[in-house]
Amino acid sequence: MIQFRLPQYEMRYSNNGDWVSISERSALESLLDNFDRVSPIIDEMLQGKEILIQNSVYRILKPQPLIISD
């Protein structure tokens, strides 16, 4: 059976910072605070686009499949 992990969100401050894992809640709250419609933004992130919000950059790591043997 193959299952997929939930997407993992990362952010960094400016273009020179290191990527840091953040919770889904934190990422979605930032998107909601800055965009009227978040579904198109999440779709772009799932396609690999990095989103700039003020002085931060957000991205979603591509979910990796988990192979579970029965």
PDB file of N, CA, C and O in Angstrom:
ATOM      1  N   MET A   1       0.840  -1.159   0.000  1.00  0.00           N
ATOM      2  CA  MET A   1       0.000   0.000   0.000  1.00  0.00           C
ATOM      3  C   MET A   1       0.901   1.243   0.000  1.00  0.00           C
ATOM      4  O   MET A   1       1.927   1.278   0.679  1.00  0.00           O
ATOM      5  N   ILE A   2       0.505   2.245  -0.762  1.00  0.00           N
ATOM      6  CA  ILE A   2       1.258   3.497  -0.819  1.00  0.00           C
ATOM      7  C   ILE A   2       0.410   4.604  -0.218  1.00  0.00           C
ATOM      8  O   ILE A   2      -0.748   4.788  -0.594  1.00  0.00           O
ATOM      9  N   GLN A   3       0.991   5.333   0.709  1.00  0.00           N
ATOM     10  CA  GLN A   3       0.338   6.492   1.295  1.00  0.00           C
ATOM     11  C   GLN A   3       1.257   7.688   1.098  1.00  0.00           C
ATOM     12  O   GLN A   3       2.459   7.526   0.888  1.00  0.00           O
ATOM     13  N   PHE A   4       0.698   8.875   1.166  1.00  0.00           N
ATOM     14  CA  PHE A   4       1.495  10.072   1.009  1.00  0.00           C
ATOM     15  C   PHE A   4       1.513  10.871   2.304  1.00  0.00           C
ATOM     16  O   PHE A   4       0.511  10.955   3.013  1.00  0.00           O
ATOM     17  N   ARG A   5       2.662  11.452   2.597  1.00  0.00           N
ATOM     18  CA  ARG A   5       2.771  12.345   3.739  1.00  0.00           C
ATOM     19  C   ARG A   5       2.085  13.660   3.397  1.00  0.00           C
ATOM     20  O   ARG A   5       1.981  14.038   2.231  1.00  0.00           O
ATOM     21  N   LEU A   6       1.627  14.338   4.418  1.00  0.00           N
ATOM     22  CA  LEU A   6       1.064  15.660   4.207  1.00  0.00           C
ATOM     23  C   LEU A   6       2.177  16.613   3.783  1.00  0.00           C
ATOM     24  O   LEU A   6       3.339  16.422   4.142  1.00  0.00           O
ATOM     25  N   PRO A   7       1.816  17.633   3.020  1.00  0.00           N
ATOM     26  CA  PRO A   7       2.844  18.599   2.617  1.00  0.00           C
ATOM     27  C   PRO A   7       3.495  19.250   3.831  1.00  0.00           C
ATOM     28  O   PRO A   7       2.846  19.486   4.849  1.00  0.00           O
ATOM     29  N   GLN A   8       4.770  19.531   3.707  1.00  0.00           N
ATOM     30  CA  GLN A   8       5.497  20.223   4.753  1.00  0.00           C
ATOM     31  C   GLN A   8       5.807  21.630   4.268  1.00  0.00           C
ATOM     32  O   GLN A   8       6.233  21.826   3.130  1.00  0.00           O
ATOM     33  N   TYR A   9       5.592  22.596   5.132  1.00  0.00           N
ATOM     34  CA  TYR A   9       5.799  23.993   4.784  1.00  0.00           C
ATOM     35  C   TYR A   9       7.132  24.474   5.344  1.00  0.00           C
ATOM     36  O   TYR A   9       7.541  24.086   6.439  1.00  0.00           O
ATOM     37  N   GLU A  10       7.799  25.324   4.573  1.00  0.00           N
ATOM     38  CA  GLU A  10       9.040  25.926   5.010  1.00  0.00           C
ATOM     39  C   GLU A  10       8.993  27.419   4.718  1.00  0.00           C
ATOM     40  O   GLU A  10       8.273  27.870   3.827  1.00  0.00           O
ATOM     41  N   MET A  11       9.775  28.180   5.484  1.00  0.00           N
ATOM     42  CA  MET A  11       9.887  29.610   5.228  1.00  0.00           C
ATOM     43  C   MET A  11      11.301  30.052   5.539  1.00  0.00           C
ATOM     44  O   MET A  11      12.043  29.384   6.259  1.00  0.00           O
ATOM     45  N   ARG A  12      11.649  31.190   4.981  1.00  0.00           N
ATOM     46  CA  ARG A  12      12.927  31.814   5.322  1.00  0.00           C
ATOM     47  C   ARG A  12      12.737  33.325   5.262  1.00  0.00           C
ATOM     48  O   ARG A  12      11.876  33.835   4.545  1.00  0.00           O
ATOM     49  N   TYR A  13      13.553  34.019   6.026  1.00  0.00           N
ATOM     50  CA  TYR A  13      13.536  35.469   5.995  1.00  0.00           C
ATOM     51  C   TYR A  13      14.518  35.941   4.939  1.00  0.00           C
ATOM     52  O   TYR A  13      15.679  35.531   4.944  1.00  0.00           O
ATOM     53  N   SER A  14      14.071  36.790   4.043  1.00  0.00           N
ATOM     54  CA  SER A  14      14.870  37.345   2.945  1.00  0.00           C
ATOM     55  C   SER A  14      15.405  36.238   2.045  1.00  0.00           C
ATOM     56  O   SER A  14      15.053  35.071   2.217  1.00  0.00           O
ATOM     57  N   ASN A  15      16.230  36.590   1.116  1.00  0.00           N
ATOM     58  CA  ASN A  15      16.769  35.598   0.176  1.00  0.00           C
ATOM     59  C   ASN A  15      18.033  34.937   0.707  1.00  0.00           C
ATOM     60  O   ASN A  15      18.524  33.988   0.095  1.00  0.00           O
ATOM     61  N   ASN A  16      18.571  35.406   1.817  1.00  0.00           N
ATOM     62  CA  ASN A  16      19.837  34.875   2.317  1.00  0.00           C
ATOM     63  C   ASN A  16      19.689  33.934   3.494  1.00  0.00           C
ATOM     64  O   ASN A  16      20.661  33.295   3.898  1.00  0.00           O
ATOM     65  N   GLY A  17      18.500  33.835   4.050  1.00  0.00           N
ATOM     66  CA  GLY A  17      18.302  33.008   5.231  1.00  0.00           C
ATOM     67  C   GLY A  17      18.217  31.531   4.916  1.00  0.00           C
ATOM     68  O   GLY A  17      18.095  31.133   3.758  1.00  0.00           O
ATOM     69  N   ASP A  18      18.282  30.727   5.954  1.00  0.00           N
ATOM     70  CA  ASP A  18      18.124  29.283   5.824  1.00  0.00           C
ATOM     71  C   ASP A  18      16.649  28.933   5.887  1.00  0.00           C
ATOM     72  O   ASP A  18      15.873  29.631   6.540  1.00  0.00           O
ATOM     73  N   TRP A  19      16.253  27.860   5.217  1.00  0.00           N
ATOM     74  CA  TRP A  19      14.877  27.380   5.252  1.00  0.00           C
ATOM     75  C   TRP A  19      14.610  26.763   6.608  1.00  0.00           C
ATOM     76  O   TRP A  19      15.443  26.031   7.143  1.00  0.00           O
ATOM     77  N   VAL A  20      13.434  27.062   7.169  1.00  0.00           N
ATOM     78  CA  VAL A  20      13.019  26.543   8.472  1.00  0.00           C
ATOM     79  C   VAL A  20      11.640  25.907   8.305  1.00  0.00           C
ATOM     80  O   VAL A  20      10.755  26.497   7.684  1.00  0.00           O
ATOM     81  N   SER A  21      11.457  24.713   8.854  1.00  0.00           N
ATOM     82  CA  SER A  21      10.142  24.070   8.817  1.00  0.00           C
ATOM     83  C   SER A  21       9.187  24.837   9.726  1.00  0.00           C
ATOM     84  O   SER A  21       9.551  25.237  10.832  1.00  0.00           O
ATOM     85  N   ILE A  22       7.961  25.035   9.245  1.00  0.00           N
ATOM     86  CA  ILE A  22       6.930  25.687  10.045  1.00  0.00           C
ATOM     87  C   ILE A  22       5.672  24.837   9.984  1.00  0.00           C
ATOM     88  O   ILE A  22       5.515  24.000   9.095  1.00  0.00           O
ATOM     89  N   SER A  23       4.796  25.056  10.921  1.00  0.00           N
ATOM     90  CA  SER A  23       3.565  24.272  10.956  1.00  0.00           C
ATOM     91  C   SER A  23       2.638  24.688   9.820  1.00  0.00           C
ATOM     92  O   SER A  23       2.724  25.800   9.299  1.00  0.00           O
ATOM     93  N   GLU A  24       1.765  23.785   9.455  1.00  0.00           N
ATOM     94  CA  GLU A  24       0.769  24.086   8.435  1.00  0.00           C
ATOM     95  C   GLU A  24      -0.101  25.257   8.880  1.00  0.00           C
ATOM     96  O   GLU A  24      -0.436  26.130   8.080  1.00  0.00           O
ATOM     97  N   ARG A  25      -0.457  25.268  10.136  1.00  0.00           N
ATOM     98  CA  ARG A  25      -1.297  26.343  10.664  1.00  0.00           C
ATOM     99  C   ARG A  25      -0.622  27.703  10.504  1.00  0.00           C
ATOM    100  O   ARG A  25      -1.251  28.665  10.064  1.00  0.00           O
ATOM    101  N   SER A  26       0.644  27.778  10.858  1.00  0.00           N
ATOM    102  CA  SER A  26       1.391  29.030  10.741  1.00  0.00           C
ATOM    103  C   SER A  26       1.480  29.495   9.293  1.00  0.00           C
ATOM    104  O   SER A  26       1.306  30.679   9.002  1.00  0.00           O
ATOM    105  N   ALA A  27       1.752  28.558   8.389  1.00  0.00           N
ATOM    106  CA  ALA A  27       1.845  28.900   6.971  1.00  0.00           C
ATOM    107  C   ALA A  27       0.509  29.394   6.432  1.00  0.00           C
ATOM    108  O   ALA A  27       0.452  30.402   5.728  1.00  0.00           O
ATOM    109  N   LEU A  28      -0.565  28.681   6.765  1.00  0.00           N
ATOM    110  CA  LEU A  28      -1.883  29.067   6.258  1.00  0.00           C
ATOM    111  C   LEU A  28      -2.366  30.383   6.855  1.00  0.00           C
ATOM    112  O   LEU A  28      -3.027  31.166   6.173  1.00  0.00           O
ATOM    113  N   GLU A  29      -2.044  30.634   8.117  1.00  0.00           N
ATOM    114  CA  GLU A  29      -2.408  31.921   8.718  1.00  0.00           C
ATOM    115  C   GLU A  29      -1.702  33.072   8.017  1.00  0.00           C
ATOM    116  O   GLU A  29      -2.301  34.124   7.791  1.00  0.00           O
ATOM    117  N   SER A  30      -0.432  32.878   7.670  1.00  0.00           N
ATOM    118  CA  SER A  30       0.300  33.920   6.936  1.00  0.00           C
ATOM    119  C   SER A  30      -0.317  34.157   5.566  1.00  0.00           C
ATOM    120  O   SER A  30      -0.449  35.299   5.127  1.00  0.00           O
ATOM    121  N   LEU A  31      -0.692  33.081   4.894  1.00  0.00           N
ATOM    122  CA  LEU A  31      -1.340  33.235   3.589  1.00  0.00           C
ATOM    123  C   LEU A  31      -2.676  33.952   3.719  1.00  0.00           C
ATOM    124  O   LEU A  31      -2.984  34.844   2.929  1.00  0.00           O
ATOM    125  N   LEU A  32      -3.476  33.563   4.722  1.00  0.00           N
ATOM    126  CA  LEU A  32      -4.788  34.200   4.921  1.00  0.00           C
ATOM    127  C   LEU A  32      -4.664  35.683   5.267  1.00  0.00           C
ATOM    128  O   LEU A  32      -5.507  36.489   4.871  1.00  0.00           O
ATOM    129  N   ASP A  33      -3.622  36.037   5.998  1.00  0.00           N
ATOM    130  CA  ASP A  33      -3.414  37.434   6.370  1.00  0.00           C
ATOM    131  C   ASP A  33      -2.984  38.302   5.189  1.00  0.00           C
ATOM    132  O   ASP A  33      -3.119  39.524   5.235  1.00  0.00           O
ATOM    133  N   ASN A  34      -2.465  37.668   4.127  1.00  0.00           N
ATOM    134  CA  ASN A  34      -1.881  38.445   3.039  1.00  0.00           C
ATOM    135  C   ASN A  34      -2.560  38.296   1.686  1.00  0.00           C
ATOM    136  O   ASN A  34      -2.272  39.065   0.769  1.00  0.00           O
ATOM    137  N   PHE A  35      -3.453  37.324   1.540  1.00  0.00           N
ATOM    138  CA  PHE A  35      -4.118  37.091   0.258  1.00  0.00           C
ATOM    139  C   PHE A  35      -5.620  36.928   0.485  1.00  0.00           C
ATOM    140  O   PHE A  35      -6.050  36.349   1.482  1.00  0.00           O
ATOM    141  N   ASP A  36      -6.410  37.450  -0.460  1.00  0.00           N
ATOM    142  CA  ASP A  36      -7.859  37.284  -0.379  1.00  0.00           C
ATOM    143  C   ASP A  36      -8.269  35.841  -0.660  1.00  0.00           C
ATOM    144  O   ASP A  36      -9.143  35.289   0.009  1.00  0.00           O
ATOM    145  N   ARG A  37      -7.628  35.243  -1.653  1.00  0.00           N
ATOM    146  CA  ARG A  37      -7.931  33.853  -2.019  1.00  0.00           C
ATOM    147  C   ARG A  37      -6.659  33.026  -1.881  1.00  0.00           C
ATOM    148  O   ARG A  37      -5.675  33.279  -2.576  1.00  0.00           O
ATOM    149  N   VAL A  38      -6.672  32.041  -0.989  1.00  0.00           N
ATOM    150  CA  VAL A  38      -5.463  31.262  -0.756  1.00  0.00           C
ATOM    151  C   VAL A  38      -5.374  29.998  -1.607  1.00  0.00           C
ATOM    152  O   VAL A  38      -4.280  29.469  -1.803  1.00  0.00           O
ATOM    153  N   SER A  39      -6.498  29.507  -2.112  1.00  0.00           N
ATOM    154  CA  SER A  39      -6.453  28.273  -2.921  1.00  0.00           C
ATOM    155  C   SER A  39      -5.537  28.402  -4.132  1.00  0.00           C
ATOM    156  O   SER A  39      -4.742  27.495  -4.376  1.00  0.00           O
ATOM    157  N   PRO A  40      -5.611  29.492  -4.907  1.00  0.00           N
ATOM    158  CA  PRO A  40      -4.690  29.611  -6.042  1.00  0.00           C
ATOM    159  C   PRO A  40      -3.222  29.704  -5.602  1.00  0.00           C
ATOM    160  O   PRO A  40      -2.330  29.219  -6.298  1.00  0.00           O
ATOM    161  N   ILE A  41      -2.983  30.320  -4.456  1.00  0.00           N
ATOM    162  CA  ILE A  41      -1.608  30.434  -3.954  1.00  0.00           C
ATOM    163  C   ILE A  41      -1.087  29.062  -3.538  1.00  0.00           C
ATOM    164  O   ILE A  41       0.052  28.714  -3.847  1.00  0.00           O
ATOM    165  N   ILE A  42      -1.905  28.287  -2.846  1.00  0.00           N
ATOM    166  CA  ILE A  42      -1.496  26.937  -2.442  1.00  0.00           C
ATOM    167  C   ILE A  42      -1.252  26.069  -3.671  1.00  0.00           C
ATOM    168  O   ILE A  42      -0.306  25.281  -3.695  1.00  0.00           O
ATOM    169  N   ASP A  43      -2.088  26.205  -4.683  1.00  0.00           N
ATOM    170  CA  ASP A  43      -1.897  25.463  -5.931  1.00  0.00           C
ATOM    171  C   ASP A  43      -0.538  25.791  -6.544  1.00  0.00           C
ATOM    172  O   ASP A  43       0.178  24.893  -6.986  1.00  0.00           O
ATOM    173  N   GLU A  44      -0.183  27.068  -6.572  1.00  0.00           N
ATOM    174  CA  GLU A  44       1.124  27.462  -7.105  1.00  0.00           C
ATOM    175  C   GLU A  44       2.255  26.873  -6.264  1.00  0.00           C
ATOM    176  O   GLU A  44       3.265  26.426  -6.806  1.00  0.00           O
ATOM    177  N   MET A  45       2.086  26.873  -4.952  1.00  0.00           N
ATOM    178  CA  MET A  45       3.111  26.310  -4.070  1.00  0.00           C
ATOM    179  C   MET A  45       3.266  24.806  -4.289  1.00  0.00           C
ATOM    180  O   MET A  45       4.382  24.287  -4.257  1.00  0.00           O
ATOM    181  N   LEU A  46       2.154  24.104  -4.512  1.00  0.00           N
ATOM    182  CA  LEU A  46       2.222  22.658  -4.772  1.00  0.00           C
ATOM    183  C   LEU A  46       2.927  22.359  -6.083  1.00  0.00           C
ATOM    184  O   LEU A  46       3.447  21.260  -6.275  1.00  0.00           O
ATOM    185  N   GLN A  47       2.946  23.334  -6.990  1.00  0.00           N
ATOM    186  CA  GLN A  47       3.649  23.178  -8.260  1.00  0.00           C
ATOM    187  C   GLN A  47       5.111  23.603  -8.158  1.00  0.00           C
ATOM    188  O   GLN A  47       5.828  23.595  -9.158  1.00  0.00           O
ATOM    189  N   GLY A  48       5.559  23.975  -6.955  1.00  0.00           N
ATOM    190  CA  GLY A  48       6.965  24.279  -6.738  1.00  0.00           C
ATOM    191  C   GLY A  48       7.308  25.756  -6.635  1.00  0.00           C
ATOM    192  O   GLY A  48       8.477  26.094  -6.451  1.00  0.00           O
ATOM    193  N   LYS A  49       6.336  26.639  -6.746  1.00  0.00           N
ATOM    194  CA  LYS A  49       6.611  28.067  -6.690  1.00  0.00           C
ATOM    195  C   LYS A  49       6.815  28.514  -5.248  1.00  0.00           C
ATOM    196  O   LYS A  49       6.120  28.061  -4.339  1.00  0.00           O
ATOM    197  N   GLU A  50       7.780  29.412  -5.054  1.00  0.00           N
ATOM    198  CA  GLU A  50       8.003  30.027  -3.759  1.00  0.00           C
ATOM    199  C   GLU A  50       7.217  31.330  -3.709  1.00  0.00           C
ATOM    200  O   GLU A  50       7.194  32.082  -4.684  1.00  0.00           O
ATOM    201  N   ILE A  51       6.577  31.599  -2.581  1.00  0.00           N
ATOM    202  CA  ILE A  51       5.695  32.756  -2.425  1.00  0.00           C
ATOM    203  C   ILE A  51       6.355  33.772  -1.497  1.00  0.00           C
ATOM    204  O   ILE A  51       6.752  33.442  -0.380  1.00  0.00           O
ATOM    205  N   LEU A  52       6.467  35.006  -1.972  1.00  0.00           N
ATOM    206  CA  LEU A  52       7.050  36.089  -1.187  1.00  0.00           C
ATOM    207  C   LEU A  52       5.948  36.830  -0.440  1.00  0.00           C
ATOM    208  O   LEU A  52       4.992  37.312  -1.048  1.00  0.00           O
ATOM    209  N   ILE A  53       6.085  36.917   0.874  1.00  0.00           N
ATOM    210  CA  ILE A  53       5.155  37.663   1.718  1.00  0.00           C
ATOM    211  C   ILE A  53       6.001  38.590   2.576  1.00  0.00           C
ATOM    212  O   ILE A  53       6.744  38.134   3.445  1.00  0.00           O
ATOM    213  N   GLN A  54       5.891  39.872   2.336  1.00  0.00           N
ATOM    214  CA  GLN A  54       6.675  40.888   3.046  1.00  0.00           C
ATOM    215  C   GLN A  54       8.150  40.535   2.946  1.00  0.00           C
ATOM    216  O   GLN A  54       8.693  40.541   1.841  1.00  0.00           O
ATOM    217  N   ASN A  55       8.824  40.228   4.054  1.00  0.00           N
ATOM    218  CA  ASN A  55      10.254  39.906   4.035  1.00  0.00           C
ATOM    219  C   ASN A  55      10.522  38.411   4.142  1.00  0.00           C
ATOM    220  O   ASN A  55      11.642  38.002   4.449  1.00  0.00           O
ATOM    221  N   SER A  56       9.501  37.593   3.892  1.00  0.00           N
ATOM    222  CA  SER A  56       9.637  36.145   4.033  1.00  0.00           C
ATOM    223  C   SER A  56       9.274  35.441   2.734  1.00  0.00           C
ATOM    224  O   SER A  56       8.486  35.941   1.932  1.00  0.00           O
ATOM    225  N   VAL A  57       9.868  34.274   2.549  1.00  0.00           N
ATOM    226  CA  VAL A  57       9.565  33.429   1.406  1.00  0.00           C
ATOM    227  C   VAL A  57       9.026  32.108   1.940  1.00  0.00           C
ATOM    228  O   VAL A  57       9.589  31.534   2.871  1.00  0.00           O
ATOM    229  N   TYR A  58       7.936  31.629   1.351  1.00  0.00           N
ATOM    230  CA  TYR A  58       7.288  30.386   1.782  1.00  0.00           C
ATOM    231  C   TYR A  58       7.295  29.380   0.645  1.00  0.00           C
ATOM    232  O   TYR A  58       7.218  29.752  -0.526  1.00  0.00           O
ATOM    233  N   ARG A  59       7.388  28.097   0.998  1.00  0.00           N
ATOM    234  CA  ARG A  59       7.291  27.033   0.000  1.00  0.00           C
ATOM    235  C   ARG A  59       6.727  25.787   0.651  1.00  0.00           C
ATOM    236  O   ARG A  59       6.704  25.656   1.874  1.00  0.00           O
ATOM    237  N   ILE A  60       6.273  24.877  -0.194  1.00  0.00           N
ATOM    238  CA  ILE A  60       5.813  23.563   0.250  1.00  0.00           C
ATOM    239  C   ILE A  60       6.786  22.529  -0.299  1.00  0.00           C
ATOM    240  O   ILE A  60       7.097  22.531  -1.490  1.00  0.00           O
ATOM    241  N   LEU A  61       7.257  21.661   0.558  1.00  0.00           N
ATOM    242  CA  LEU A  61       8.071  20.550   0.084  1.00  0.00           C
ATOM    243  C   LEU A  61       7.163  19.532  -0.571  1.00  0.00           C
ATOM    244  O   LEU A  61       6.066  19.263  -0.081  1.00  0.00           O
ATOM    245  N   LYS A  62       7.606  18.977  -1.652  1.00  0.00           N
ATOM    246  CA  LYS A  62       6.796  17.994  -2.370  1.00  0.00           C
ATOM    247  C   LYS A  62       6.587  16.762  -1.490  1.00  0.00           C
ATOM    248  O   LYS A  62       7.551  16.180  -0.993  1.00  0.00           O
ATOM    249  N   PRO A  63       5.314  16.361  -1.297  1.00  0.00           N
ATOM    250  CA  PRO A  63       5.043  15.172  -0.477  1.00  0.00           C
ATOM    251  C   PRO A  63       5.701  13.924  -1.079  1.00  0.00           C
ATOM    252  O   PRO A  63       5.608  13.681  -2.283  1.00  0.00           O
ATOM    253  N   GLN A  64       6.348  13.159  -0.246  1.00  0.00           N
ATOM    254  CA  GLN A  64       7.003  11.929  -0.678  1.00  0.00           C
ATOM    255  C   GLN A  64       6.131  10.742  -0.321  1.00  0.00           C
ATOM    256  O   GLN A  64       5.531  10.718   0.754  1.00  0.00           O
ATOM    257  N   PRO A  65       6.048   9.752  -1.205  1.00  0.00           N
ATOM    258  CA  PRO A  65       5.221   8.576  -0.902  1.00  0.00           C
ATOM    259  C   PRO A  65       5.848   7.735   0.211  1.00  0.00           C
ATOM    260  O   PRO A  65       7.068   7.609   0.309  1.00  0.00           O
ATOM    261  N   LEU A  66       5.001   7.179   1.023  1.00  0.00           N
ATOM    262  CA  LEU A  66       5.408   6.207   2.042  1.00  0.00           C
ATOM    263  C   LEU A  66       4.936   4.840   1.565  1.00  0.00           C
ATOM    264  O   LEU A  66       3.754   4.657   1.272  1.00  0.00           O
ATOM    265  N   ILE A  67       5.832   3.901   1.488  1.00  0.00           N
ATOM    266  CA  ILE A  67       5.442   2.558   1.089  1.00  0.00           C
ATOM    267  C   ILE A  67       5.337   1.710   2.351  1.00  0.00           C
ATOM    268  O   ILE A  67       6.315   1.510   3.072  1.00  0.00           O
ATOM    269  N   ILE A  68       4.142   1.223   2.597  1.00  0.00           N
ATOM    270  CA  ILE A  68       3.854   0.440   3.793  1.00  0.00           C
ATOM    271  C   ILE A  68       3.546  -0.983   3.361  1.00  0.00           C
ATOM    272  O   ILE A  68       2.624  -1.225   2.581  1.00  0.00           O
ATOM    273  N   SER A  69       4.322  -1.910   3.872  1.00  0.00           N
ATOM    274  CA  SER A  69       4.065  -3.303   3.536  1.00  0.00           C
ATOM    275  C   SER A  69       3.105  -3.906   4.536  1.00  0.00           C
ATOM    276  O   SER A  69       3.186  -3.645   5.736  1.00  0.00           O
ATOM    277  N   ASP A  70       2.198  -4.712   4.028  1.00  0.00           N
ATOM    278  CA  ASP A  70       1.199  -5.358   4.888  1.00  0.00           C
ATOM    279  C   ASP A  70       1.732  -6.631   5.488  1.00  0.00           C
ATOM    280  O   ASP A  70       1.024  -7.303   6.238  1.00  0.00           O
TER     281      ASP A  70
END
